Amino acid sequence: MARRGNDECVLVTRFSALGDVAMTLPVVYGACAANPGTHFVMLTRKLPARLFVSPPENLSVVGIDTALYKGPVGMARLLNEMRGNFGVTTMVDLHDVLRTKIMRLFARLRGMKVAKVDKGRREKKSLTRHSDKAVIQLMPMPQRYKEAFSRAGIDISKPAPLFPSGKGDPALFAKVSAPKQEGEFWLAVAPFAAHAGKIYPLPLLAKVIDHYAEQPHCRVFIFGAGDKERNRIAELAKDRANVVSMAENPIGIEGELALMSHCDTMLAMDSANMHMASLVGLRTVSIWGATHPYAGFYGTGQNPADAVQLDMVCRPCSVFGNKPCARGDYHCLSGISPQLVISRIDSLA
C-alpha cells in the first residue's frame, strides 16, 4: 500500500530473530492504533514478517531477503525502494546494527526524520560480566521500542488483540487437533532455543512431559521445526496419543499462534516461542539458564513469578545465551528439577 497525499509514512526496521521481532509487534500495532492518519511500514526478514497477522489497515509489512541488499550500496537501494513504494518520511530503527545505521545515514541525507532504539548495551554488560555483576532489572525491550517511537514524535496506544475474537480460528490448526473440549488441559511445550545456554536438558524435560502425558485430560503440543528437532521431539513424544509433534505437522506461524491462543499454559525456554505465546496472551512458564529476565527480554505481559531459574553467583553470564559455560556443566539448567517445573505449571492450572 503506497502512501497517499501528504500523509506521513513511518518506516520501522528490525532485521533479527523471530523472538526479537515478535516483541516489536504490540508496539508497532499500538503506534498504528494511536496514529490512524499515519501509514507505517514494518521492514523485516521474510520469516518474522509472518508474525504480523490481522495487521491494522495503516500498516504494510515487508519481508525481505537481506542477502540481496549487501553493504552501503544495498542499504541505499533498499531505502530508495521503500521511499519509492511508500513515500516514507520518517525512519524508526528498532535494531541499531551496522545495516540499519547505514540506512539511517542515508535517511538523514535525504532529509528524513530519524530515531533509533537505545538497546542499553552498557547496562547489559554490567549485568552479565564475570564479577561484580549489577543484577538489577533493566528496561524491557518493548519499553525501549516505545521510547524510540516517542523520540520520533509518535504516540503509542494499547493495541487490539492479535486475533479479533481473542482466540484464533480452530480451522487454522485443524490439521493437528480438533477444537478443545471442555475439561481438557492443553500444554504447549517449546523445548528449543538458539543456544545451549538456554536449553533445559531433554532428559529432564521428558519427565515433565511424561507427567502430563499420563493424564487423560491433558494434551501436549511440542513445538519445533527441522529434521534435528523433529527427531528429538519424537523421543519426547514416545508415541503417546495425547502428545503432538508440531514438527511433524507444520501449520505455519499463523496456525501456531492460533493453537497457542487455545492452550492453557506454555512451557518455553528464553526463546521466540515465549514471545509468540505472549502475543496471544498465553501464560508462559519459562526456564532461564545463562540468560536472565532482567536483561529486558522477558515475555510481554508475563508474570515474573513464572520464570524458573536458579540463584547462582555466575548468573547471568550472557545476554543471548551464546557464551560457553565457565563451569562447563550448565548447572543453571541441569540443576532445575522437573518437579519444580511441574509445580510452577500447576500453580495456576
Backbone torsions as a table, in degrees:
resi	resn	phi	psi	omega
1	MET	NA	120.6	-179.6
2	ALA	-84.3	154.5	177.0
3	ARG	-69.4	143.6	-178.1
4	ARG	-113.7	142.9	175.0
5	GLY	59.3	-138.8	-178.9
6	ASN	-101.3	14.7	178.8
7	ASP	-61.2	145.7	177.9
8	GLU	-76.9	148.8	177.5
9	CYS	-131.5	127.1	-175.0
10	VAL	-110.0	124.7	175.7
11	LEU	-93.8	123.2	179.7
12	VAL	-112.7	128.6	-175.6
13	THR	-119.0	134.4	170.0
14	ARG	-157.7	97.9	176.4
15	PHE	-98.0	101.8	-172.7
16	SER	-161.3	-171.3	179.2
17	ALA	-70.5	165.5	-174.8
18	LEU	-56.5	-46.8	-177.3
19	GLY	-64.8	-39.6	179.5
20	ASP	-62.9	-41.6	179.5
21	VAL	-70.3	-35.5	178.8
22	ALA	-58.1	-36.5	-179.9
23	MET	-68.3	-21.1	179.0
24	THR	-79.2	-23.6	-169.5
25	LEU	-59.0	-49.5	179.6
26	PRO	-61.8	-33.5	-179.4
27	VAL	-70.0	-44.2	179.1
28	VAL	-64.5	-44.5	177.9
29	TYR	-63.4	-35.7	178.0
30	GLY	-66.5	-36.3	176.5
31	ALA	-66.6	-40.1	178.4
32	CYS	-63.2	-41.6	-178.5
33	ALA	-66.2	-37.3	-177.1
34	ALA	-80.5	-14.9	-175.6
35	ASN	-133.5	67.5	-174.9
36	PRO	-63.6	-20.9	179.1
37	GLY	-87.9	-0.3	179.8
38	THR	-109.1	137.1	175.7
39	HIS	-94.1	139.8	180.0
40	PHE	-119.3	144.0	176.6
41	VAL	-124.9	116.1	177.1
42	MET	-93.0	115.1	-177.7
43	LEU	-107.7	118.0	-176.3
44	THR	-150.2	-168.7	176.0
45	ARG	-80.7	168.0	-174.4
46	LYS	-63.7	-45.5	-177.1
47	LEU	-66.0	-51.8	178.6
48	PRO	-61.4	-24.5	179.5
49	ALA	-59.5	-25.7	-178.8
50	ARG	-71.8	-13.4	178.6
51	LEU	-67.6	-25.1	-170.3
52	PHE	-83.7	69.5	179.4
53	VAL	-82.3	154.6	-178.3
54	SER	46.8	53.6	-176.8
55	PRO	-69.4	151.2	174.7
56	PRO	-60.7	157.9	-177.8
57	GLU	-63.5	-26.6	-178.1
58	ASN	-98.1	27.6	177.3
59	LEU	-127.0	130.1	169.2
60	SER	-111.6	133.1	179.1
61	VAL	-110.2	124.1	-177.1
62	VAL	-118.4	116.6	176.0
63	GLY	-104.5	126.8	-176.4
64	ILE	-124.1	164.3	169.3
65	ASP	-94.3	106.8	-174.2
66	THR	-64.4	-20.1	178.7
67	ALA	-65.3	-17.4	179.8
68	LEU	-85.9	-4.3	-177.6
69	TYR	-130.2	71.2	-175.0
70	LYS	-91.4	141.0	172.2
71	GLY	69.9	-178.4	-179.2
72	PRO	-58.7	-37.4	-180.0
73	VAL	-64.9	-42.2	179.0
74	GLY	-64.9	-39.7	179.4
75	MET	-67.9	-38.3	177.1
76	ALA	-64.5	-39.7	179.2
77	ARG	-65.9	-40.3	179.8
78	LEU	-64.1	-44.8	178.7
79	LEU	-62.3	-41.3	178.8
80	ASN	-62.8	-37.2	177.8
81	GLU	-64.4	-42.6	179.5
82	MET	-65.8	-38.3	177.9
83	ARG	-68.8	-39.6	-180.0
84	GLY	-70.3	-39.7	-177.0
85	ASN	-79.5	-33.1	-172.1
86	PHE	-125.3	-10.9	-178.3
87	GLY	66.7	41.2	-175.7
88	VAL	-62.4	139.4	-179.8
89	THR	-116.0	-17.5	-176.6
90	THR	-137.9	145.0	176.1
91	MET	-123.6	126.2	174.4
92	VAL	-114.1	111.1	-175.6
93	ASP	-94.0	110.0	179.4
94	LEU	-97.6	13.8	-178.1
95	HIS	-118.8	-48.5	178.8
96	ASP	56.0	56.9	170.7
97	VAL	-121.2	177.4	-174.4
98	LEU	-53.6	-43.2	-178.2
99	ARG	-58.9	-47.5	-176.9
100	THR	-78.8	-25.3	174.8
101	LYS	-63.6	-38.9	177.2
102	ILE	-65.3	-42.2	177.3
103	MET	-61.5	-40.9	179.7
104	ARG	-62.1	-39.8	179.4
105	LEU	-60.3	-48.1	179.8
106	PHE	-65.5	-34.7	178.6
107	ALA	-64.0	-42.8	178.2
108	ARG	-63.7	-41.3	179.9
109	LEU	-61.9	-24.7	179.3
110	ARG	-95.1	10.5	175.2
111	GLY	79.6	15.7	179.6
112	MET	-81.7	151.5	171.4
113	LYS	-75.8	136.6	-175.3
114	VAL	-133.9	137.9	173.4
115	ALA	-141.1	152.5	-178.7
116	LYS	-136.0	160.5	177.2
117	VAL	-77.7	145.2	169.7
118	ASP	-98.2	107.0	-173.0
119	LYS	-80.7	-5.8	177.8
120	GLY	66.2	39.3	-175.4
121	ARG	-59.4	-40.9	-178.4
122	ARG	-64.8	-43.2	178.9
123	GLU	-63.9	-36.4	179.9
124	LYS	-69.5	-33.4	175.0
125	LYS	-65.4	-39.7	178.2
126	SER	-65.1	-34.2	179.9
127	LEU	-69.7	-34.4	-171.1
128	THR	-109.7	3.6	-178.5
129	ARG	-65.6	162.9	-171.9
130	HIS	-63.8	-40.5	-178.0
131	SER	-134.5	163.1	179.2
132	ASP	52.9	48.4	-178.9
133	LYS	-68.4	143.8	171.9
134	ALA	-98.1	83.3	-174.0
135	VAL	-84.7	83.1	179.5
136	ILE	-133.4	156.9	178.9
137	GLN	-68.4	122.2	175.7
138	LEU	-92.4	165.5	-179.3
139	MET	-61.9	128.5	177.7
140	PRO	-60.0	145.9	-178.3
141	MET	-58.6	-40.4	177.5
142	PRO	-57.5	-36.7	177.6
143	GLN	-67.3	-36.4	176.1
144	ARG	-64.1	-37.5	177.4
145	TYR	-64.6	-42.5	179.6
146	LYS	-60.8	-40.2	179.9
147	GLU	-65.7	-33.5	176.9
148	ALA	-63.4	-43.8	176.5
149	PHE	-62.5	-40.9	-179.7
150	SER	-61.2	-39.0	178.8
151	ARG	-65.3	-23.1	176.0
152	ALA	-89.5	3.4	179.9
153	GLY	78.1	25.9	-176.2
154	ILE	-112.6	123.9	179.2
155	ASP	-77.8	157.9	177.8
156	ILE	-126.1	137.4	172.2
157	SER	-125.0	170.6	179.7
158	LYS	-69.1	125.7	-177.4
159	PRO	-76.4	162.1	174.1
160	ALA	-71.4	160.4	176.9
161	PRO	-56.6	151.7	-178.3
162	LEU	-59.2	-42.6	173.9
163	PHE	-104.0	128.6	-174.9
164	PRO	-51.3	-37.0	-179.1
165	SER	-87.6	-2.9	-177.0
166	GLY	91.9	-21.8	177.8
167	LYS	-127.7	143.3	176.7
168	GLY	-72.1	156.5	179.0
169	ASP	-66.0	122.2	178.7
170	PRO	-56.2	-22.5	178.4
171	ALA	-63.6	-23.8	-179.1
172	LEU	-70.9	-22.1	177.9
173	PHE	-123.2	20.9	-179.2
174	ALA	-60.5	-24.5	179.2
175	LYS	-63.0	-28.4	-175.3
176	VAL	-110.2	-18.4	-177.1
177	SER	-163.2	145.7	168.3
178	ALA	-71.5	164.4	178.2
179	PRO	-56.1	152.0	-178.2
180	LYS	-63.6	134.8	180.0
181	GLN	-96.1	152.8	179.1
182	GLU	-59.4	133.7	179.3
183	GLY	91.7	-8.7	178.4
184	GLU	-81.1	148.3	173.5
185	PHE	-115.1	116.9	-178.7
186	TRP	-103.5	122.5	179.0
187	LEU	-114.4	121.7	174.0
188	ALA	-93.3	135.1	-179.6
189	VAL	-127.0	127.6	178.0
190	ALA	-121.6	94.8	-169.9
191	PRO	-79.6	-13.7	-166.2
192	PHE	-111.4	159.6	175.9
193	ALA	-151.3	174.0	-174.1
194	ALA	-71.4	-25.6	-173.1
195	HIS	-134.7	152.3	-176.6
196	ALA	-60.3	-30.4	-178.8
197	GLY	-69.0	-1.0	-179.2
198	LYS	-123.9	7.3	-173.8
199	ILE	-110.7	120.1	175.6
200	TYR	-67.1	132.8	-177.8
201	PRO	-52.9	131.6	-175.2
202	LEU	-62.1	-36.1	176.9
203	PRO	-60.4	-33.7	177.2
204	LEU	-75.1	-40.4	178.1
205	LEU	-62.5	-35.9	-179.9
206	ALA	-58.5	-35.3	179.3
207	LYS	-68.1	-35.2	177.0
208	VAL	-66.0	-47.6	-178.8
209	ILE	-63.4	-41.1	178.6
210	ASP	-59.3	-38.9	-179.4
211	HIS	-56.8	-43.6	-178.0
212	TYR	-83.9	-30.7	179.7
213	ALA	-65.9	-25.3	-179.5
214	GLU	-80.0	-7.0	-179.1
215	GLN	-99.5	119.2	-172.4
216	PRO	-62.7	-23.9	-178.9
217	HIS	-86.6	0.4	-176.9
218	CYS	-102.2	144.8	168.2
219	ARG	-125.6	135.8	-177.7
220	VAL	-118.1	125.7	178.3
221	PHE	-112.4	117.1	-177.6
222	ILE	-102.3	120.9	-174.6
223	PHE	-94.5	138.7	177.7
224	GLY	177.4	172.1	-179.0
225	ALA	-152.4	154.3	178.4
226	GLY	88.7	161.4	-175.3
227	ASP	-62.0	-43.2	-177.2
228	LYS	-62.0	-47.8	179.9
229	GLU	-70.2	-34.1	178.2
230	ARG	-59.6	-43.7	-179.3
231	ASN	-66.7	-38.3	179.2
232	ARG	-69.5	-37.1	177.7
233	ILE	-66.0	-36.6	178.8
234	ALA	-59.2	-36.6	177.8
235	GLU	-67.9	-37.5	-179.1
236	LEU	-72.6	-34.8	-176.7
237	ALA	-72.4	-36.4	177.7
238	LYS	52.0	38.3	175.8
239	ASP	59.1	24.5	177.7
240	ARG	-78.3	135.5	-175.7
241	ALA	-66.2	-28.2	-176.8
242	ASN	-97.9	14.6	174.5
243	VAL	-118.1	123.1	-174.4
244	VAL	-113.4	127.8	174.6
245	SER	-88.0	114.7	178.1
246	MET	-72.7	-20.9	176.5
247	ALA	-68.8	-29.2	177.6
248	GLU	-83.1	-15.4	-175.3
249	ASN	-132.7	66.8	-177.9
250	PRO	-64.0	131.9	-179.5
251	ILE	-128.3	9.3	177.9
252	GLY	81.2	164.7	-175.8
253	ILE	-63.6	-43.1	-179.3
254	GLU	-63.4	-39.1	177.6
255	GLY	-64.9	-40.4	179.0
256	GLU	-66.2	-40.1	177.0
257	LEU	-62.9	-40.7	178.4
258	ALA	-62.9	-43.9	178.6
259	LEU	-62.1	-45.1	179.0
260	MET	-58.1	-36.2	-177.4
261	SER	-65.7	-18.2	179.3
262	HIS	-99.7	-7.6	179.6
263	CYS	-78.5	163.0	179.5
264	ASP	-93.0	-36.2	-178.1
265	THR	-150.6	147.5	171.6
266	MET	-112.9	137.0	168.7
267	LEU	-109.5	117.7	-173.6
268	ALA	-141.2	164.1	170.6
269	MET	-87.3	-174.8	168.7
270	ASP	-75.2	86.8	-169.2
271	SER	-152.0	178.1	-179.0
272	ALA	-59.3	-36.9	-176.9
273	ASN	-64.3	-31.2	174.7
274	MET	-60.5	-41.3	-178.6
275	HIS	-76.2	-33.2	175.0
276	MET	-64.3	-42.8	177.7
277	ALA	-61.4	-37.7	-180.0
278	SER	-64.1	-33.0	-179.4
279	LEU	-61.9	-29.9	-177.9
280	VAL	-106.9	12.5	176.2
281	GLY	72.5	24.6	-179.6
282	LEU	-85.3	122.6	177.5
283	ARG	-59.1	131.3	-173.8
284	THR	-127.2	122.4	169.5
285	VAL	-89.9	118.0	-174.4
286	SER	-115.6	142.8	-179.6
287	ILE	-105.3	130.4	-175.5
288	TRP	-122.5	132.0	178.7
289	GLY	-116.8	-97.6	-178.6
290	ALA	-66.9	-28.4	-179.2
291	THR	-94.3	178.7	-175.4
292	HIS	-150.8	142.8	177.0
293	PRO	-57.9	-25.3	-178.9
294	TYR	-62.9	-19.5	-178.5
295	ALA	-69.5	-13.6	176.1
296	GLY	105.2	6.6	-176.8
297	PHE	-107.2	22.6	178.4
298	TYR	-71.9	153.2	-178.8
299	GLY	-60.9	131.6	-178.4
300	THR	-61.1	125.6	178.8
301	GLY	81.9	-1.0	-179.7
302	GLN	-80.2	151.9	179.8
303	ASN	-78.7	123.3	179.0
304	PRO	-55.9	-26.6	-179.9
305	ALA	-68.3	-15.5	-179.9
306	ASP	-88.5	3.6	175.1
307	ALA	-85.7	121.7	-179.8
308	VAL	-98.9	120.4	-176.7
309	GLN	-159.1	158.9	177.8
310	LEU	-102.1	144.2	176.6
311	ASP	-86.1	101.9	-179.0
312	MET	-129.1	144.3	-176.7
313	VAL	-64.7	-23.7	-178.8
314	CYS	-87.5	-7.0	179.7
315	ARG	-96.3	145.1	-12.6
316	PRO	-79.9	151.6	-179.3
317	CYS	-111.8	-4.9	-175.6
318	SER	-154.3	143.5	175.9
319	VAL	-74.1	-39.0	-173.5
320	PHE	-112.5	-3.1	179.1
321	GLY	81.5	12.8	-174.6
322	ASN	-95.5	-0.7	179.5
323	LYS	-88.7	143.6	177.9
324	PRO	-65.4	149.4	-179.4
325	CYS	-68.4	125.3	-179.6
326	ALA	-65.8	-31.8	177.6
327	ARG	-78.8	-27.4	-179.9
328	GLY	87.7	2.7	-175.5
329	ASP	-128.1	-2.6	-178.0
330	TYR	47.4	46.9	179.0
331	HIS	-61.8	-24.9	178.0
332	CYS	-58.2	-23.1	177.8
333	LEU	-106.3	-49.0	-176.7
334	SER	-68.3	-18.8	179.1
335	GLY	-82.9	-4.3	177.8
336	ILE	-85.5	119.8	-176.6
337	SER	-78.6	147.3	174.9
338	PRO	-58.0	-32.8	-179.7
339	GLN	-63.6	-36.4	178.2
340	LEU	-65.5	-42.0	179.4
341	VAL	-64.5	-44.8	179.9
342	ILE	-61.3	-44.5	-179.1
343	SER	-64.4	-33.5	178.2
344	ARG	-69.0	-41.2	177.5
345	ILE	-63.4	-41.9	-175.3
346	ASP	-77.3	-11.6	-173.4
347	SER	-62.1	-27.3	178.7
348	LEU	-124.1	11.6	-177.3
349	ALA	-69.1	NA	NA
